[in-house]
Amino acid sequence: MAVGQERLPVFVYGTLRPGQANHGRLLRGRTVAEEPARLRGAVLYEGPGYPYAVAEPGGEVRGELVRVVPGAYVAVLASLDELEGCAPDGTGEMYVRVVRPVLPGGGGGAVRAWVYLAAERTARRLRASGTRVAGGSWPGA
């Protein structure tokens, strides 16, 4: 299996979080577990109706770690990539899909997970003139 298709859980922090529109559309009924989690080394910026996670040392983003039903994994990852504007290899203009350590809320050590981060050009623009999401949780904590 190619690196871009490694079957890891997905860390969600915006419209894919439980209770948000894209969770119901793309994830509801296709997960085996969802738990609160934290992504260190990133901060959130406001977008037009959704947030962007931007890599930044010392930052922290709160969201959920989602484990996808094995039989639905390929289709779900393809749907998430399409939503985030990523190619199957995880590259994109607005977001890129990368592997990052995520800390599950139930304790234990970090787990490797897919995370959609703002692509570098978008991240530079947000760092220069974007609005940070206070508390690292979207929508507001």
Disulfide bonds with the S-S distance in Angstrom:
none
